[in-house]
Amino acid sequence: MSLRMPAKPPSSAALVGAKTPEQVAHNAKTADWVLTDGEMAEITVILGASIHH
C-alpha cells in the first residue's frame, strides 16, 4: 500500500528497500495496483490528523 500512496498528493515518492530480486519483483507488481476511491477514503480516515498539507 505504501508504494501506491505517492499517487495521492502531497506525497511524491516512496522509499523502498529491496534486498533480494524476489522483493524487487514483488514491489514492481504494485505499479499495476490501483486503489479504489473507497480504499483511498478509508486510508485518509485512518491516517487522519497525521497528514498535514
N, C-alpha and C positions, 0 to 999 in steps of 0.2 A: 504494500500500500504506500509506503513512504516513497517509493520510486515514482508513483503516479501523482503525488501531491504537487510537484512543481508545475503541473498543468493548471493549477489554481493559483492565480496571483495572490499575494505578492511573492510567493516562492519562485525561485528561478533555477534551482539546481538541488539535486540530492547527492549527498556524499555516500559513495558506495565502496566497500572494501571487500573485494572478492579475492580469495586465496587459492582457489582451485578453478580449473577450466569448467567444472560442473557448476560452480557458483556463478561464473560469468554467464554460462548458458541459461541458467535459471533466471538471473537478473534480466537478461536480454529479452526473455519472454514477456516481461511486463510492458514492453513497448507496444504490444498489441492489446493490452488490457485497458478498457475504458470504464471509468467509474460512472455509474448512473447518477442522475440528478438527485435521486433519493439517497444513494450512498454518500454523495458529497454533502448533502444536507445533514445526514446523521453524523458524519465526521466533524462538520462545523459545530454542531451542538456539543459533541463530546469534547472537542478542543476548547470551545467556548472562549473564556477570558484569556486563555494563554496565547491567542493570536492577536497581535497588535498591529494595526495597519498604519 
